[in-house]
Amino acid sequence: MFDEDDARVRRCKDALRRLSDADRRLFILYAESGSVRKMSQMLGVSKSTVQNRVTEIRRKIIESMPQARKNKENK
């Protein structure tokens, strides 16, 4: 499906590796469930809690990727 040698795939994998174990697990759970509502039910927390954590994790991933840092510096 994805070319493992593609630089974008490598950057995404590297960004995921830099997350804490808890953040990585939560993000993978989000990716697999595809739903904040489902996650909140599974974890027994509010939808807003899940949404806030997912948003924060996404921000960490984006900021850890080289292209995102470069774009941020140019603004």
Helices and strands as residue ranges (DSSP letters): H 7-17, H 21-33, H 36-43, H 47-64, H 66-73
